Amino acid sequence: MGEVAPGRIWLQWDLDDDPVNEQTWCVDKINDSDAEYVRANEIERLLEKNKKIIKRCNLYNAKTARLQEALARIAGYGSSMSPEEATCRQIARAALHRGGGK
């Protein structure tokens, strides 16, 4: 089995030092003017990974919202208050209680 091409390579040319502007490829970025190239199958893999991350974030956000609503209900706050505001008030009350305030 042959070598596998790297997932990313850099097209390099140094406009300052080389008047001919010869181009080379490298697995590392060396100059600010280097252009990054990514293998097509690497892009597909990263897009799939990104979809999974977004799905997990959406699930996390939904769970967080449900927890905030439950906290608001437990704290006895009315529906006129947002779950975020109720959560903040509950945290503030707990902090005052621990600190001896009223």
TISEMAR-985287 format. One line per field, with one value per atom (N, C-alpha, C, O): x, y, z; residue in one letter; atom name; residue number from 1. Coordinates in nm, 4 decimals, padded with zeros to 6 digits. Atoms other than C-alpha are relative to their C-alpha. Example, Ala and Ser with C-alpha at 12.3 -4.5 7.8 and 13.67 -1.06 7.14 Angstrom:
c1: (00.0890, 01.2300, 00.0900, 00.1936, -00.0820, 01.3670, -00.0770, -00.0261)
c2: (-00.1190, -00.4500, 00.1200, 00.1181, -00.1190, -00.1060, 00.1090, 00.2198)
c3: (00.0000, 00.7800, 00.0000, 00.0665, -00.0060, 00.7140, 00.0730, 00.0899)
code: (a, a, a, a, s, s, s, s)
site: (N, CA, C, O, N, CA, C, O)
pos: (1, 1, 1, 1, 2, 2, 2, 2)
# end
This chain:
c1: (00.0835, 00.0000, 00.0884, 00.1849, -00.0813, 00.1388, -00.0294, -00.1176, 00.0191, 00.1651, -00.1320, -00.1784, 00.1234, -00.1496, 00.0381, 00.1217, -00.0286, -00.1439, -00.0477, -00.1471, 00.0434, -00.1646, -00.1358, -00.1736, 00.1315, -00.5042, 00.0074, -00.0853, -00.0189, -00.3672, 00.1414, 00.2369, -00.1314, -00.0847, -00.0045, -00.1118, -00.0104, 00.0375, 00.0720, 00.1812, -00.0650, 00.1121, 00.0831, 00.0309, -00.0890, 00.4163, 00.0710, 00.1161, -00.0851, 00.5801, 00.0390, -00.0420, -00.0518, 00.7928, 00.0209, 00.1179, -00.0037, 00.7291, 00.1192, 00.1641, -00.1104, 01.0104, 00.1363, 00.2188, -00.1335, 01.3038, 00.0218, 00.1357, -00.0163, 01.2370, -00.0659, -00.1884, 00.0593, 01.1918, -00.0749, -00.1625, 00.0669, 01.0830, -00.1324, -00.2184, 00.1208, 00.8138, -00.0286, -00.1410, 00.0214, 00.8671, -00.0947, -00.0911, 00.0962, 00.5916, 00.0427, 00.0923, -00.0269, 00.6413, -00.1153, -00.1963, 00.1017, 00.4186, 00.0681, 00.1799, -00.0560, 00.4758, -00.1142, -00.2247, 00.1033, 00.2841, -00.0070, -00.0965, -00.0009, 00.3702, -00.0121, 00.0385, 00.0051, 00.2855, 00.1297, 00.1690, -00.1263, 00.6070, -00.0131, 00.0318, 00.0120, 00.5204, -00.1446, -00.2379, 00.1351, 00.2236, -00.0790, -00.2019, 00.0672, 00.1468, -00.0375, -00.0988, 00.0317, 00.1128, -00.1512, -00.2251, 00.1432, -00.2256, -00.0270, 00.0397, 00.0323, -00.3824, -00.0919, -00.1894, 00.0839, -00.5256, -00.0362, 00.0478, 00.0486, -00.7349, -00.0553, -00.1276, 00.0529, -00.8093, -00.1517, -00.2105, 00.1463, -01.1708, -00.0626, -00.1616, 00.0591, -01.2379, 00.0190, -00.0593, -00.0205, -01.0969, -00.1087, -00.1584, 00.1063, -01.3485, -00.1313, -00.2051, 00.1229, -01.6321, -00.0021, -00.1050, -00.0069, -01.5148, -00.0235, -00.0953, 00.0163, -01.4942, -00.1429, -00.1950, 00.1394, -01.8401, -00.0915, -00.1827, 00.0790, -01.9874, 00.0231, -00.0709, -00.0321, -01.8078, -00.0680, -00.1182, 00.0637, -01.9409, -00.1506, -00.2073, 00.1428, -02.2993, -00.0273, -00.1246, 00.0164, -02.2574, 00.0169, -00.0564, -00.0230, -02.1209, -00.1209, -00.1652, 00.1168, -02.4120, -00.1187, -00.1928, 00.1102, -02.6596, 00.0154, -00.0816, -00.0241, -02.4976, -00.0241, -00.0790, 00.0227, -02.5043, -00.1492, -00.1948, 00.1439, -02.8734, -00.0650, -00.1540, 00.0527, -02.9464, 00.0356, -00.0475, -00.0441, -02.7445, -00.0840, -00.1279, 00.0793, -02.9298, -00.1429, -00.2008, 00.1361, -03.2665, -00.0047, -00.0975, -00.0041, -03.1680, 00.0170, -00.0461, -00.0219, -03.0436, -00.1288, -00.1611, 00.1265, -03.3726, -00.0993, -00.1686, 00.0920, -03.5714, 00.0401, -00.0459, -00.0466, -03.3548, -00.0321, -00.0725, 00.0309, -03.4001, -00.1493, -00.1873, 00.1442, -03.7780, -00.0369, -00.1211, 00.0271, -03.7798, 00.0445, -00.0257, -00.0474, -03.5723, -00.0964, -00.1239, 00.0944, -03.8141, -00.1268, -00.1805, 00.1198, -04.1086, 00.0274, -00.0543, -00.0360, -03.9299, 00.0117, -00.0302, -00.0188, -03.8422, -00.1320, -00.1390, 00.1318, -04.2108, -00.0193, -00.1047, 00.0155, -04.1683, -00.1111, -00.1310, 00.1114, -04.4616, 00.0454, 00.1644, -00.0308, -04.4799, 00.0431, 00.0915, -00.0411, -04.4133, 00.1511, 00.2035, -00.1456, -04.0463, 00.0604, 00.0137, -00.0653, -03.8189, 00.0732, 00.1114, -00.0758, -03.6493, 00.1398, 00.1901, -00.1347, -03.3113, -00.0019, 00.0845, 00.0115, -03.4255, -00.0304, 00.0243, 00.0329, -03.5767, 00.1227, 00.1455, -00.1220, -03.2544, 00.0968, 00.1551, -00.0901, -03.0498, -00.0478, 00.0326, 00.0537, -03.2808, 00.0191, 00.0517, -00.0186, -03.2638, 00.1456, 00.1731, -00.1426, -02.8836, 00.0336, 00.1084, -00.0245, -02.8812, -00.0547, 00.0110, 00.0577, -03.1126, 00.0879, 00.1115, -00.0854, -02.8913, 00.1295, 00.1782, -00.1236, -02.5827, -00.0242, 00.0583, 00.0327, -02.7517, -00.0213, 00.0210, 00.0261, -02.8632, 00.1320, 00.1484, -00.1303, -02.5084, 00.0806, 00.1553, -00.0771, -02.3673, -00.0637, -00.0064, 00.0652, -02.6126, -00.0893, -00.1477, 00.0869, -02.8007, -00.1446, -00.1768, 00.1433, -03.1752, -00.0566, -00.1757)
c2: (-00.1178, 00.0000, 00.1247, 00.1311, -00.1199, 00.3431, 00.1010, 00.0814, -00.1064, 00.6572, 00.0713, 00.0839, -00.0778, 00.8525, 00.1473, 00.1926, -00.1438, 01.2170, 00.0684, 00.0268, -00.0719, 01.4620, 00.0654, 00.0964, -00.0633, 01.6110, 00.1455, 00.1977, -00.1415, 01.9630, 00.0190, -00.0440, -00.0404, 02.1095, 00.1495, 00.2092, -00.1441, 02.4619, 00.0249, -00.0269, -00.0481, 02.6144, 00.1199, 00.2169, -00.1035, 02.8295, 00.0742, 00.0160, -00.0825, 03.1133, 00.1214, 00.1773, -00.1144, 03.3881, 00.1127, 00.1123, -00.1095, 03.7041, 00.0927, 00.1581, -00.0918, 03.8948, -00.0541, 00.0201, 00.0554, 03.6567, -00.0586, -00.0679, 00.0720, 03.4874, 00.0779, 00.0781, -00.0786, 03.7098, -00.0865, -00.0365, 00.0896, 03.4052, -00.0494, -00.0987, 00.0436, 03.3257, -00.1482, -00.1872, 00.1434, 02.9522, -00.0450, 00.0054, 00.0508, 02.7607, -00.1385, -00.2194, 00.1314, 02.4653, -00.0371, 00.0474, 00.0490, 02.2518, -00.0480, -00.0992, 00.0444, 02.1755, -00.0336, 00.0187, 00.0326, 02.0221, 00.1050, 00.0993, -00.1060, 02.3279, 00.1371, 00.1591, -00.1385, 02.6952, 00.0686, 00.0621, -00.0666, 02.8957, 00.1519, 00.2292, -00.1427, 03.2316, 00.0464, -00.0336, -00.0555, 03.4620, -00.0133, -00.0192, 00.0073, 03.4367, -00.1431, -00.1629, 00.1396, 03.0540, -00.0203, 00.0379, 00.0287, 02.9225, -00.1438, -00.2368, 00.1328, 02.6290, -00.0743, -00.0186, 00.0894, 02.3393, -00.1192, -00.1723, 00.1134, 02.0661, -00.1038, -00.0700, 00.1081, 01.7261, -00.0003, 00.0269, -00.0010, 01.6964, -00.0945, -00.0583, 00.0932, 01.3895, 00.0493, 00.0138, -00.0595, 01.5785, 00.1043, 00.1144, -00.0991, 01.8587, -00.0702, -00.0267, 00.0755, 01.6051, -00.0535, -00.0471, 00.0526, 01.4466, 00.1106, 00.0905, -00.1116, 01.7851, 00.0541, 00.0932, -00.0449, 01.8865, -00.0946, -00.0494, 00.0979, 01.5640, 00.0169, 00.0118, -00.0212, 01.6221, 00.1273, 00.1301, -00.1256, 01.9791, -00.0194, 00.0365, 00.0283, 01.8520, -00.0666, -00.0330, 00.0696, 01.6216, 00.0961, 00.0885, -00.0981, 01.9057, 00.0922, 00.1208, -00.0884, 02.1326, -00.0722, -00.0129, 00.0777, 01.8555, -00.0108, 00.0065, 00.0078, 01.8081, 00.1338, 00.1377, -00.1331, 02.1844, 00.0284, 00.0821, -00.0211, 02.1988, -00.0812, -00.0318, 00.0824, 01.9101, 00.0607, 00.0644, -00.0634, 02.0812, 00.1243, 00.1444, -00.1214, 02.4099, -00.0325, 00.0365, 00.0406, 02.2318, -00.0496, -00.0162, 00.0483, 02.0547, 00.1152, 00.1174, -00.1161, 02.3817, 00.0791, 00.1218, -00.0740, 02.5544, -00.0730, -00.0100, 00.0765, 02.2718, 00.0103, 00.0221, -00.0139, 02.2917, 00.1383, 00.1511, -00.1358, 02.6686, 00.0144, 00.0780, -00.0054, 02.6301, -00.0748, -00.0285, 00.0761, 02.3644, 00.0771, 00.0783, -00.0820, 02.5878, 00.1136, 00.1446, -00.1102, 02.8733, -00.0497, 00.0174, 00.0550, 02.6493, -00.0326, -00.0030, 00.0357, 02.5199, 00.1252, 00.1265, -00.1247, 02.8746, 00.0731, 00.1668, -00.0598, 02.9660, 00.1313, 00.2117, -00.1243, 03.2435, -00.0154, -00.1231, 00.0007, 03.3346, -00.0043, 00.0065, 00.0124, 03.3024, 00.1332, 00.1362, -00.1295, 03.6759, 00.0150, 00.1047, -00.0070, 03.6106, -00.1066, -00.2204, 00.0970, 03.4442, -00.1033, -00.0738, 00.1013, 03.1181, 00.0471, 00.0150, -00.0500, 03.2920, 00.0955, 00.0894, -00.0966, 03.5738, -00.0714, -00.0365, 00.0760, 03.3258, -00.0741, -00.0790, 00.0708, 03.1241, 00.0956, 00.0627, -00.0995, 03.4376, 00.0415, 00.0547, -00.0385, 03.5378, -00.1108, -00.0844, 00.1131, 03.1895, -00.0087, -00.0335, 00.0032, 03.1974, 00.1136, 00.0946, -00.1152, 03.5441, -00.0261, 00.0061, 00.0325, 03.4278, -00.0979, -00.0818, 00.1000, 03.1284, 00.0635, 00.0303, -00.0684, 03.3509, 00.0873, 00.0901, -00.0838, 03.5923, -00.0879, -00.0529, 00.0913, 03.3013, -00.0523, -00.0584, 00.0491, 03.1626, 00.1101, 00.0852, -00.1111, 03.5070, 00.0635, 00.1557, -00.0537, 03.5768, 00.1191, 00.1766, -00.1136, 03.8484, -00.0419, -00.1605, 00.0305, 03.8734, 00.0455, 00.0279)
c3: (00.0000, 00.0000, 00.0000, 00.0761, 00.0116, -00.0950, 00.1092, 00.1929, -00.0978, 00.1091, -00.0238, -00.1371, 00.0079, 00.1864, -00.0034, 00.0749, 00.0087, 00.0844, 00.1277, 00.1871, -00.1204, 00.3747, -00.0223, -00.1353, 00.0090, 00.4528, -00.0430, -00.1048, 00.0349, 00.4080, -00.0538, -00.0083, 00.0498, 00.2079, -00.0264, -00.0350, 00.0233, 00.1455, -00.1318, -00.1555, 00.1215, -00.1921, 00.0432, 00.0981, -00.0512, -00.1238, -00.1117, -00.2104, 00.0845, -00.3008, 00.0815, 00.1554, -00.0737, -00.1595, -00.0995, -00.1753, 00.0972, -00.3559, 00.0209, -00.0733, -00.0297, -00.1826, -00.0425, -00.0957, 00.0220, -00.2238, -00.1391, -00.1847, 00.1256, -00.5548, -00.1137, -00.1257, 00.1087, -00.8602, -00.1011, -00.1716, 00.0938, -01.0631, 00.0587, -00.0142, -00.0704, -00.8027, -00.0205, -00.0520, 00.0103, -00.8153, 00.1097, 00.2220, -00.0957, -00.6445, 00.0462, -00.0323, -00.0572, -00.4133, 00.0915, 00.1298, -00.0921, -00.1957, 00.1263, 00.1213, -00.1265, 00.1706, 00.0949, 00.0800, -00.0984, 00.4616, 00.1108, 00.1952, -00.1006, 00.6741, -00.0655, -00.1756, 00.0475, 00.6301, 00.0427, 00.1592, -00.0293, 00.6073, -00.0177, 00.0670, 00.0316, 00.4478, 00.0205, 00.0132, -00.0126, 00.5064, -00.1299, -00.1279, 00.1301, 00.1357, -00.0396, -00.1445, 00.0327, 00.1443, -00.0040, 00.0753, 00.0150, 00.0325, 00.0434, -00.0018, -00.0523, 00.2156, -00.0961, -00.1465, 00.0803, 00.0148, 00.0878, 00.1606, -00.0784, 00.1730, -00.0954, -00.1892, 00.0839, 00.0170, 00.0047, 00.1094, 00.0091, -00.0987, 00.1020, 00.1655, -00.0965, 00.1172, 00.1435, 00.2316, -00.1323, 00.4171, 00.0272, 00.1394, -00.0148, 00.3575, 00.0320, 00.1204, -00.0249, 00.3431, 00.1427, 00.2099, -00.1362, 00.6683, 00.1027, 00.2006, -00.0925, 00.8412, -00.0006, 00.1039, 00.0062, 00.7169, 00.0770, 00.1462, -00.0753, 00.8581, 00.1501, 00.2294, -00.1415, 01.1867, 00.0513, 00.1637, -00.0367, 01.1929, 00.0218, 00.1157, -00.0162, 01.1441, 00.1344, 00.2020, -00.1277, 01.4450, 00.1175, 00.2160, -00.1064, 01.6577, 00.0132, 00.1244, -00.0036, 01.5619, 00.0625, 00.1409, -00.0564, 01.6470, 00.1519, 00.2257, -00.1447, 01.9902, 00.0685, 00.1786, -00.0572, 02.0525, 00.0107, 00.1117, -00.0034, 01.9642, 00.1118, 00.1810, -00.1095, 02.2032, 00.1350, 00.2257, -00.1242, 02.4757, 00.0296, 00.1428, -00.0195, 02.4229, 00.0403, 00.1242, -00.0352, 02.4391, 00.1445, 00.2183, -00.1380, 02.7625, 00.0980, 00.2036, -00.0856, 02.9108, 00.0174, 00.1283, -00.0072, 02.8269, 00.0898, 00.1697, -00.0858, 02.9900, 00.1468, 00.2341, -00.1382, 03.3023, 00.0556, 00.1712, -00.0453, 03.3219, 00.0290, 00.1273, -00.0235, 03.2900, 00.1276, 00.2046, -00.1217, 03.5620, 00.1232, 00.2243, -00.1118, 03.7897, 00.0291, 00.1451, -00.0182, 03.7321, 00.0692, 00.1574, -00.0643, 03.8246, 00.1467, 00.2339, -00.1376, 04.1352, 00.0855, 00.2012, -00.0740, 04.2373, 00.0204, 00.1000, -00.0179, 04.2048, -00.0729, -00.0354, 00.0747, 03.9552, -00.1024, -00.1586, 00.0938, 03.7358, -00.1444, -00.1740, 00.1424, 03.3610, -00.0617, -00.1748, 00.0559, 03.3176, -00.0028, -00.0688, -00.0067, 03.3927, -00.0925, -00.0959, 00.0877, 03.1394, 00.0842, 00.1974, -00.0751, 03.2457, 00.0370, 00.1447, -00.0292, 03.2221, 00.1183, 00.2057, -00.1090, 03.4514, 00.1313, 00.2360, -00.1202, 03.6965, 00.0528, 00.1736, -00.0405, 03.7002, 00.0671, 00.1704, -00.0587, 03.7682, 00.1389, 00.2312, -00.1308, 04.0525, 00.1028, 00.2186, -00.0912, 04.2033, 00.0445, 00.1619, -00.0338, 04.1902, 00.0962, 00.1920, -00.0871, 04.3474, 00.1401, 00.2391, -00.1306, 04.6274, 00.0762, 00.1960, -00.0636, 04.6967, 00.0488, 00.1568, -00.0398, 04.7069, 00.1235, 00.2149, -00.1162, 04.9490, 00.1223, 00.2325, -00.1111, 05.1638, 00.0586, 00.1804, -00.0477, 05.1831, 00.0676, 00.1622, -00.0544, 05.2544, 00.1229, 00.1811, -00.1180, 05.5355, -00.0297, 00.0621, 00.0334, 05.3439, -00.0083, -00.0002, 00.0098, 05.3098, -00.1312, -00.1565)
code: (m, m, m, m, g, g, g, g, e, e, e, e, v, v, v, v, a, a, a, a, p, p, p, p, g, g, g, g, r, r, r, r, i, i, i, i, w, w, w, w, l, l, l, l, q, q, q, q, w, w, w, w, d, d, d, d, l, l, l, l, d, d, d, d, d, d, d, d, d, d, d, d, p, p, p, p, v, v, v, v, n, n, n, n, e, e, e, e, q, q, q, q, t, t, t, t, w, w, w, w, c, c, c, c, v, v, v, v, d, d, d, d, k, k, k, k, i, i, i, i, n, n, n, n, d, d, d, d, s, s, s, s, d, d, d, d, a, a, a, a, e, e, e, e, y, y, y, y, v, v, v, v, r, r, r, r, a, a, a, a, n, n, n, n, e, e, e, e, i, i, i, i, e, e, e, e, r, r, r, r, l, l, l, l, l, l, l, l, e, e, e, e, k, k, k, k, n, n, n, n, k, k, k, k, k, k, k, k, i, i, i, i, i, i, i, i, k, k, k, k, r, r, r, r, c, c, c, c, n, n, n, n, l, l, l, l, y, y, y, y, n, n, n, n, a, a, a, a, k, k, k, k, t, t, t, t, a, a, a, a, r, r, r, r, l, l, l, l, q, q, q, q, e, e, e, e, a, a, a, a, l, l, l, l, a, a, a, a, r, r, r, r, i, i, i, i, a, a, a, a, g, g, g, g, y, y, y, y, g, g, g, g, s, s, s, s, s, s, s, s, m, m, m, m, s, s, s, s, p, p, p, p, e, e, e, e, e, e, e, e, a, a, a, a, t, t, t, t, c, c, c, c, r, r, r, r, q, q, q, q, i, i, i, i, a, a, a, a, r, r, r, r, a, a, a, a, a, a, a, a, l, l, l, l, h, h, h, h, r, r, r, r, g, g, g, g, g, g, g, g, g, g, g, g, k, k, k, k)
site: (N, CA, C, O, N, CA, C, O, N, CA, C, O, N, CA, C, O, N, CA, C, O, N, CA, C, O, N, CA, C, O, N, CA, C, O, N, CA, C, O, N, CA, C, O, N, CA, C, O, N, CA, C, O, N, CA, C, O, N, CA, C, O, N, CA, C, O, N, CA, C, O, N, CA, C, O, N, CA, C, O, N, CA, C, O, N, CA, C, O, N, CA, C, O, N, CA, C, O, N, CA, C, O, N, CA, C, O, N, CA, C, O, N, CA, C, O, N, CA, C, O, N, CA, C, O, N, CA, C, O, N, CA, C, O, N, CA, C, O, N, CA, C, O, N, CA, C, O, N, CA, C, O, N, CA, C, O, N, CA, C, O, N, CA, C, O, N, CA, C, O, N, CA, C, O, N, CA, C, O, N, CA, C, O, N, CA, C, O, N, CA, C, O, N, CA, C, O, N, CA, C, O, N, CA, C, O, N, CA, C, O, N, CA, C, O, N, CA, C, O, N, CA, C, O, N, CA, C, O, N, CA, C, O, N, CA, C, O, N, CA, C, O, N, CA, C, O, N, CA, C, O, N, CA, C, O, N, CA, C, O, N, CA, C, O, N, CA, C, O, N, CA, C, O, N, CA, C, O, N, CA, C, O, N, CA, C, O, N, CA, C, O, N, CA, C, O, N, CA, C, O, N, CA, C, O, N, CA, C, O, N, CA, C, O, N, CA, C, O, N, CA, C, O, N, CA, C, O, N, CA, C, O, N, CA, C, O, N, CA, C, O, N, CA, C, O, N, CA, C, O, N, CA, C, O, N, CA, C, O, N, CA, C, O, N, CA, C, O, N, CA, C, O, N, CA, C, O, N, CA, C, O, N, CA, C, O, N, CA, C, O, N, CA, C, O, N, CA, C, O, N, CA, C, O, N, CA, C, O, N, CA, C, O, N, CA, C, O, N, CA, C, O, N, CA, C, O, N, CA, C, O, N, CA, C, O, N, CA, C, O, N, CA, C, O, N, CA, C, O, N, CA, C, O, N, CA, C, O)
pos: (1, 1, 1, 1, 2, 2, 2, 2, 3, 3, 3, 3, 4, 4, 4, 4, 5, 5, 5, 5, 6, 6, 6, 6, 7, 7, 7, 7, 8, 8, 8, 8, 9, 9, 9, 9, 10, 10, 10, 10, 11, 11, 11, 11, 12, 12, 12, 12, 13, 13, 13, 13, 14, 14, 14, 14, 15, 15, 15, 15, 16, 16, 16, 16, 17, 17, 17, 17, 18, 18, 18, 18, 19, 19, 19, 19, 20, 20, 20, 20, 21, 21, 21, 21, 22, 22, 22, 22, 23, 23, 23, 23, 24, 24, 24, 24, 25, 25, 25, 25, 26, 26, 26, 26, 27, 27, 27, 27, 28, 28, 28, 28, 29, 29, 29, 29, 30, 30, 30, 30, 31, 31, 31, 31, 32, 32, 32, 32, 33, 33, 33, 33, 34, 34, 34, 34, 35, 35, 35, 35, 36, 36, 36, 36, 37, 37, 37, 37, 38, 38, 38, 38, 39, 39, 39, 39, 40, 40, 40, 40, 41, 41, 41, 41, 42, 42, 42, 42, 43, 43, 43, 43, 44, 44, 44, 44, 45, 45, 45, 45, 46, 46, 46, 46, 47, 47, 47, 47, 48, 48, 48, 48, 49, 49, 49, 49, 50, 50, 50, 50, 51, 51, 51, 51, 52, 52, 52, 52, 53, 53, 53, 53, 54, 54, 54, 54, 55, 55, 55, 55, 56, 56, 56, 56, 57, 57, 57, 57, 58, 58, 58, 58, 59, 59, 59, 59, 60, 60, 60, 60, 61, 61, 61, 61, 62, 62, 62, 62, 63, 63, 63, 63, 64, 64, 64, 64, 65, 65, 65, 65, 66, 66, 66, 66, 67, 67, 67, 67, 68, 68, 68, 68, 69, 69, 69, 69, 70, 70, 70, 70, 71, 71, 71, 71, 72, 72, 72, 72, 73, 73, 73, 73, 74, 74, 74, 74, 75, 75, 75, 75, 76, 76, 76, 76, 77, 77, 77, 77, 78, 78, 78, 78, 79, 79, 79, 79, 80, 80, 80, 80, 81, 81, 81, 81, 82, 82, 82, 82, 83, 83, 83, 83, 84, 84, 84, 84, 85, 85, 85, 85, 86, 86, 86, 86, 87, 87, 87, 87, 88, 88, 88, 88, 89, 89, 89, 89, 90, 90, 90, 90, 91, 91, 91, 91, 92, 92, 92, 92, 93, 93, 93, 93, 94, 94, 94, 94, 95, 95, 95, 95, 96, 96, 96, 96, 97, 97, 97, 97, 98, 98, 98, 98, 99, 99, 99, 99, 100, 100, 100, 100, 101, 101, 101, 101, 102, 102, 102, 102)
# end
